[in-house]
Amino acid sequence: MPAFPPPVSRLIEELTKLPGIGEKTATRLAFHFLRTERPHVEALAAALTALRDQTRLCSTCLGLTDVDPCRLCADPQRTDEQICVVEEPADLAAVERSGQFRGRYHVLHGTLAPLDGVGPDDLRIAELLRRLAPGTVKEVIVTTNPTVEGEATALYLAKLIKPLGVRVSRIAHGLPVGGDVEYADNVTLGKALEGRREM
């Protein structure tokens, strides 16, 4: 005999398909929804449906948007001379939250990972190169993660872009603000030393 009624079991099963959600967490969430007032549950269901129905990729930067071009690409206050290249739409949002970048963005939708069968044709590199063709862009800032795949992608992009006469830079990696040198791992400390700048 099943432990829960079919609607509860079905919800638990669907919730466990989400990343980072195990059966215990899914069960807690299902019971939370049972205790929650109906309007809140309906609002969540409507938000999930709207997410699927109204979200698409911007035809310019390939970030997530509900209008095309997205609000960042349509903003006349942003400079066209810099493009910040990121791996995923969530990375674009993180850079934008910093408030330190006023140029344009480009989302690759992944990194080179030959062992996983991900090559240059699987990323949005061709679209990036097309954006560089008019000659307006002066600098491409590669903001891929400091992983083996992120570094390989950054090197590959630099090799393609530099011959076009566009400056290619890489974000600095190193110690976080408020971090202690004595607790930093060797790679992080090495990158911090490598990325040092004059004061």
C-alpha positions as CSV (number, residue, x, y, z in Angstrom):
1,M,0.0,0.0,0.0
2,P,1.5,3.4,-1.0
3,A,2.5,5.7,1.9
4,F,0.8,8.8,0.4
5,P,-2.2,9.5,-1.8
6,P,-1.4,9.5,-5.6
7,P,-1.4,13.3,-6.0
8,V,1.2,13.7,-3.1
9,S,3.3,10.8,-4.5
10,R,3.2,12.3,-8.0
11,L,4.3,15.7,-6.7
12,I,7.1,14.2,-4.7
13,E,8.3,12.3,-7.7
14,E,8.3,15.4,-9.9
15,L,10.1,17.5,-7.2
16,T,12.9,14.8,-7.0
17,K,13.7,15.5,-10.6
18,L,14.9,19.0,-9.7
19,P,18.6,19.4,-9.1
20,G,19.6,19.1,-5.5
21,I,16.2,17.9,-4.3
22,G,16.2,14.4,-2.7
23,E,13.2,12.4,-1.6
24,K,13.2,13.9,1.9
25,T,13.3,17.5,0.7
26,A,10.7,16.7,-1.9
27,T,8.4,15.2,0.7
28,R,8.9,18.3,3.0
29,L,8.1,20.6,0.1
30,A,5.0,18.6,-0.9
31,F,3.6,18.9,2.7
32,H,4.5,22.5,2.8
33,F,2.4,23.0,-0.4
34,L,-0.5,21.1,1.3
35,R,-0.4,23.5,4.2
36,T,0.0,26.6,2.1
37,E,-3.1,28.7,1.1
38,R,-4.4,27.9,-2.3
39,P,-3.7,31.4,-3.9
40,H,0.0,30.9,-3.1
41,V,0.1,27.5,-4.7
42,E,-1.7,28.8,-7.7
43,A,0.7,31.7,-8.0
44,L,3.6,29.3,-8.0
45,A,2.0,27.1,-10.7
46,A,1.3,30.2,-12.8
47,A,4.9,31.5,-12.4
48,L,6.2,28.1,-13.5
49,T,3.9,28.1,-16.6
50,A,4.8,31.7,-17.4
51,L,8.5,30.8,-17.1
52,R,8.1,28.2,-19.9
53,D,5.7,30.2,-22.0
54,Q,7.2,33.6,-21.9
55,T,11.0,33.1,-21.5
56,R,13.2,32.9,-24.6
57,L,16.7,33.7,-25.7
58,C,17.6,37.3,-26.8
59,S,18.5,37.3,-30.5
60,T,21.5,39.5,-29.7
61,C,23.2,38.4,-26.5
62,L,21.5,35.0,-26.2
63,G,20.6,35.7,-22.5
64,L,17.2,35.0,-21.1
65,T,14.4,37.5,-21.8
66,D,10.7,38.0,-22.3
67,V,11.2,40.7,-24.9
68,D,13.5,40.7,-27.9
69,P,16.0,42.3,-27.9
70,C,16.4,42.0,-24.1
71,R,16.4,45.2,-22.0
72,L,20.2,45.2,-21.6
73,C,20.8,45.0,-25.4
74,A,18.1,47.7,-26.0
75,D,19.6,50.0,-23.4
76,P,21.2,53.0,-25.3
77,Q,23.2,54.0,-22.2
78,R,25.4,50.9,-22.5
79,T,28.6,50.9,-24.5
80,D,28.9,48.8,-27.7
81,E,32.8,48.8,-27.4
82,Q,32.9,46.0,-24.8
83,I,31.4,42.6,-24.8
84,C,31.5,40.4,-21.6
85,V,31.4,36.7,-22.6
86,V,29.8,34.4,-20.0
87,E,29.1,30.7,-19.9
88,E,25.4,30.7,-18.8
89,P,22.5,33.2,-18.4
90,A,23.0,33.0,-14.6
91,D,26.6,34.3,-15.0
92,L,25.3,37.3,-16.9
93,A,22.9,38.1,-14.0
94,A,25.8,37.8,-11.5
95,V,28.1,40.2,-13.5
96,E,25.2,42.6,-13.9
97,R,24.4,42.6,-10.2
98,S,28.0,43.7,-9.5
99,G,27.1,47.0,-11.1
100,Q,30.7,47.3,-12.5
101,F,30.1,46.5,-16.2
102,R,28.3,48.9,-18.6
103,G,28.9,47.1,-21.9
104,R,27.1,44.4,-23.8
105,Y,27.0,40.6,-23.0
106,H,27.2,37.4,-24.9
107,V,26.2,34.0,-23.5
108,L,28.0,30.9,-24.8
109,H,25.6,28.4,-23.2
110,G,28.4,26.2,-22.0
111,T,32.1,25.6,-22.3
112,L,34.4,23.4,-24.4
113,A,34.4,19.9,-22.9
114,P,35.8,17.4,-25.5
115,L,35.5,14.5,-23.1
116,D,31.8,15.2,-22.8
117,G,31.5,15.7,-26.6
118,V,31.1,19.5,-26.4
119,G,33.0,21.2,-29.1
120,P,33.1,24.7,-30.6
121,D,30.0,24.1,-32.8
122,D,28.0,23.2,-29.7
123,L,28.5,26.7,-28.2
124,R,27.4,30.1,-29.4
125,I,30.8,31.1,-30.7
126,A,29.8,31.8,-34.3
127,E,27.2,34.3,-33.1
128,L,29.9,36.1,-31.0
129,L,32.2,36.3,-34.0
130,R,29.4,37.8,-36.1
131,R,28.9,40.5,-33.5
132,L,32.6,41.4,-33.8
133,A,32.5,41.8,-37.6
134,P,31.2,45.4,-37.8
135,G,34.3,46.6,-36.0
136,T,32.6,48.5,-33.2
137,V,33.8,46.2,-30.4
138,K,37.2,47.1,-29.0
139,E,37.4,44.6,-26.1
140,V,36.0,41.2,-25.3
141,I,36.1,40.3,-21.6
142,V,36.1,36.5,-21.1
143,T,34.3,35.7,-17.9
144,T,34.2,31.9,-18.0
145,N,34.7,30.0,-14.7
146,P,38.2,29.1,-13.5
147,T,37.7,25.5,-14.3
148,V,39.7,23.4,-16.8
149,E,36.8,23.8,-19.3
150,G,36.4,27.5,-18.6
151,E,40.2,28.1,-19.1
152,A,40.2,26.0,-22.3
153,T,37.2,28.0,-23.6
154,A,38.9,31.3,-22.8
155,L,42.1,30.3,-24.6
156,Y,40.2,29.1,-27.6
157,L,38.2,32.4,-27.8
158,A,41.4,34.5,-27.5
159,K,43.0,32.5,-30.3
160,L,39.9,33.3,-32.6
161,I,39.4,36.9,-31.6
162,K,42.9,38.4,-31.3
163,P,43.5,38.2,-35.1
164,L,40.4,40.3,-35.6
165,G,42.2,43.2,-33.9
166,V,40.0,43.1,-30.8
167,R,41.5,43.2,-27.4
168,V,40.8,40.1,-25.3
169,S,41.0,40.2,-21.5
170,R,40.2,37.7,-18.8
171,I,38.6,38.5,-15.4
172,A,41.0,38.2,-12.5
173,H,40.9,35.2,-10.2
174,G,42.1,35.2,-6.6
175,L,41.2,35.8,-3.0
176,P,37.7,36.9,-2.2
177,V,37.2,40.2,-0.3
178,G,37.3,39.4,3.4
179,G,39.2,36.1,2.8
180,D,42.3,35.1,4.7
181,V,45.6,34.4,2.8
182,E,46.5,31.5,5.2
183,Y,43.3,29.6,4.3
184,A,43.5,30.0,0.5
185,D,44.3,27.0,-1.6
186,N,47.5,26.9,-3.7
187,V,45.7,27.4,-7.0
188,T,43.6,30.4,-5.8
189,L,46.7,32.0,-4.2
190,G,48.7,31.4,-7.4
191,K,46.0,33.1,-9.5
192,A,45.9,36.0,-7.1
193,L,49.6,36.5,-7.4
194,E,49.4,36.1,-11.2
195,G,46.6,38.7,-11.5
196,R,48.3,41.3,-9.2
197,R,48.2,45.0,-10.3
198,E,50.2,48.0,-9.5
199,M,49.0,50.3,-6.7
